[in-house]
Amino acid sequence: MEHVETIWITGATSGIGQALVERFVADGKRVAVTARSREKLEKLANGRNAVIPVQADVTDEEDVKRAYAEVRDALGVPDLVIANAGTHINMAASELDAKNCRKLMEVNLFGAITTLLAPLPDMLARGSGHLAGVGSLSSYRGLPLAAAYGATKAGLNNFLQSLRFDVETYGLSVTAINPGFVKTPLTDRNPYPMPMVISAERAAGYIADGLARRKMEIHFPPLFSWSCKLLRILPYPVYHALVRRITGSRNRRG
Ligand SMILES: NC(=O)c1ccc[n+]([C@@H]2O[C@H](COP(=O)([O-])OP(=O)(O)OC[C@H]3O[C@@H](n4cnc5c(N)ncnc54)[C@H](OP(=O)(O)O)[C@@H]3O)[C@@H](O)[C@H]2O)c1
């Protein structure tokens, strides 16, 4: 019998996650979908056999472990796990607040790590599996208004890069997914223009194709992401002056 690929994805009920679920289902895969809102999960599944709703809050370790056990009961140990749940709070200097910074860390960094570690022992024992985390191009270097968000995504990228060394000898793959601007409810509240913004469906296309090739890093849209990679290797003072000019941050006071 042909093997049907099984996937567990968090942050599945909106934006990039939701578009990915639809792409996976169209490709004939079975997907366990996680988010906090049970109602949105049921709406997404819509009675489809290929979509299994598993409610959880990724900031709660016990909840994530319970959710993973449900996923394993439904699908077996999944072939692919995508830690996609994330959030963003734009914080100008006067709005920087330790509680909000911690909240972003809890969801974007610890939530992703907790999700990826839940299936790890089973994948190590089986000798196969693919772990992916959704970072951001903002992880590459500091950016205005992104002190907390960028730090969560930089942390996640470093975690994934290091994890790859440790698990590849067991036959596991690890992928860091770093999107540019994608139009979703999360970015609809951004107070600034978003260069080279793409749809969630296009983002899902880049991600699904890159995951199928088990790429180490999936970054897009290409013109924007390669420009960010070039900016990354500039000497720090040149980078700082250039980004200040491009974003107009020199004139901004929050
Ligand atoms: N959009 C972009 O331009 C962009 C760019 C780079 C990176 N990213 C990253 O891509 C990922 C998806 O972003 P998006 O734009 O698609 O966001 P979105 O439309 O706001 O969707 C976020 C999803 O995460 C879920 N979620 C949030 N907090 C959660 C929690 N504590 N536990 C479980 N689920 C939770 C939400 O459902 P519930 O509220 O029901 O829990 C929802 O399904 C995020 O990691 C984001 O940082 C986005």
Ligand as a Chemical Component Dictionary entry (heavy atoms), coordinates in Angstrom:
data_LIG
# 
_chem_comp.id                   LIG 
_chem_comp.type                 NON-POLYMER 
_chem_comp.pdbx_formal_charge   0 
_chem_comp.three_letter_code    LIG 
# 
loop_
_chem_comp_atom.comp_id 
_chem_comp_atom.atom_id 
_chem_comp_atom.alt_atom_id 
_chem_comp_atom.type_symbol 
_chem_comp_atom.charge 
_chem_comp_atom.model_Cartn_x 
_chem_comp_atom.model_Cartn_y 
_chem_comp_atom.model_Cartn_z 
_chem_comp_atom.pdbx_ordinal 
LIG N1  N1  N 0  2.860  36.981 7.844  1  
LIG C1  C1  C 0  4.145  37.288 7.667  2  
LIG O1  O1  O 0  4.504  38.252 6.947  3  
LIG C2  C2  C 0  5.204  36.478 8.354  4  
LIG C3  C3  C 0  6.534  36.738 8.017  5  
LIG C4  C4  C 0  7.526  35.999 8.617  6  
LIG C5  C5  C 0  7.207  35.024 9.524  7  
LIG N2  N2  N 1  5.907  34.788 9.855  8  
LIG C6  C6  C 0  5.621  33.736 10.807 9  
LIG O2  O2  O 0  4.740  32.803 10.213 10 
LIG C7  C7  C 0  3.944  32.177 11.217 11 
LIG C8  C8  C 0  2.464  32.284 10.843 12 
LIG O3  O3  O 0  2.149  33.665 10.751 13 
LIG P1  P1  P 0  0.786  34.205 10.082 14 
LIG O4  O4  O 0  1.136  35.511 9.501  15 
LIG O5  O5  O -1 0.168  33.148 9.252  16 
LIG O6  O6  O 0  -0.069 34.464 11.421 17 
LIG P2  P2  P 0  -1.658 34.448 11.748 18 
LIG O7  O7  O 0  -2.449 34.585 10.493 19 
LIG O8  O8  O 0  -1.851 35.417 12.845 20 
LIG O9  O9  O 0  -1.884 32.950 12.321 21 
LIG C9  C9  C 0  -1.333 32.578 13.549 22 
LIG C10 C10 C 0  -1.807 31.164 13.881 23 
LIG O10 O10 O 0  -1.162 30.748 15.094 24 
LIG C11 C11 C 0  -2.149 30.324 16.038 25 
LIG N3  N3  N 0  -1.619 30.612 17.387 26 
LIG C12 C12 C 0  -1.264 31.823 17.893 27 
LIG N4  N4  N 0  -0.853 31.702 19.173 28 
LIG C13 C13 C 0  -0.927 30.373 19.459 29 
LIG C14 C14 C 0  -0.660 29.603 20.626 30 
LIG N5  N5  N 0  -0.217 30.181 21.763 31 
LIG N6  N6  N 0  -0.851 28.267 20.577 32 
LIG C15 C15 C 0  -1.310 27.662 19.453 33 
LIG N7  N7  N 0  -1.587 28.340 18.316 34 
LIG C16 C16 C 0  -1.414 29.673 18.328 35 
LIG C17 C17 C 0  -3.421 31.096 15.660 36 
LIG O11 O11 O 0  -4.622 30.458 16.076 37 
LIG P3  P3  P 0  -5.291 30.732 17.543 38 
LIG O12 O12 O 0  -5.312 32.226 17.736 39 
LIG O13 O13 O 0  -6.652 30.102 17.492 40 
LIG O14 O14 O 0  -4.407 30.036 18.528 41 
LIG C18 C18 C 0  -3.309 31.038 14.139 42 
LIG O15 O15 O 0  -3.753 29.776 13.669 43 
LIG C19 C19 C 0  4.291  32.888 12.536 44 
LIG O16 O16 O 0  5.279  32.136 13.228 45 
LIG C20 C20 C 0  4.892  34.199 12.059 46 
LIG O17 O17 O 0  5.763  34.765 13.016 47 
LIG C21 C21 C 0  4.889  35.493 9.282  48 
# 
loop_
_chem_comp_bond.comp_id 
_chem_comp_bond.atom_id_1 
_chem_comp_bond.atom_id_2 
_chem_comp_bond.value_order 
_chem_comp_bond.pdbx_ordinal 
LIG N1  C1  SING 1  
LIG C1  O1  DOUB 2  
LIG C1  C2  SING 3  
LIG C2  C3  SING 4  
LIG C2  C21 DOUB 5  
LIG C3  C4  DOUB 6  
LIG C4  C5  SING 7  
LIG C5  N2  DOUB 8  
LIG N2  C6  SING 9  
LIG N2  C21 SING 10 
LIG C6  O2  SING 11 
LIG C6  C20 SING 12 
LIG O2  C7  SING 13 
LIG C7  C8  SING 14 
LIG C7  C19 SING 15 
LIG C8  O3  SING 16 
LIG O3  P1  SING 17 
LIG P1  O4  DOUB 18 
LIG P1  O5  SING 19 
LIG P1  O6  SING 20 
LIG O6  P2  SING 21 
LIG P2  O7  DOUB 22 
LIG P2  O8  SING 23 
LIG P2  O9  SING 24 
LIG O9  C9  SING 25 
LIG C9  C10 SING 26 
LIG C10 O10 SING 27 
LIG C10 C18 SING 28 
LIG O10 C11 SING 29 
LIG C11 N3  SING 30 
LIG C11 C17 SING 31 
LIG N3  C12 SING 32 
LIG N3  C16 SING 33 
LIG C12 N4  DOUB 34 
LIG N4  C13 SING 35 
LIG C13 C14 SING 36 
LIG C13 C16 DOUB 37 
LIG C14 N5  SING 38 
LIG C14 N6  DOUB 39 
LIG N6  C15 SING 40 
LIG C15 N7  DOUB 41 
LIG N7  C16 SING 42 
LIG C17 O11 SING 43 
LIG C17 C18 SING 44 
LIG O11 P3  SING 45 
LIG P3  O12 DOUB 46 
LIG P3  O13 SING 47 
LIG P3  O14 SING 48 
LIG C18 O15 SING 49 
LIG C19 O16 SING 50 
LIG C19 C20 SING 51 
LIG C20 O17 SING 52 
# 
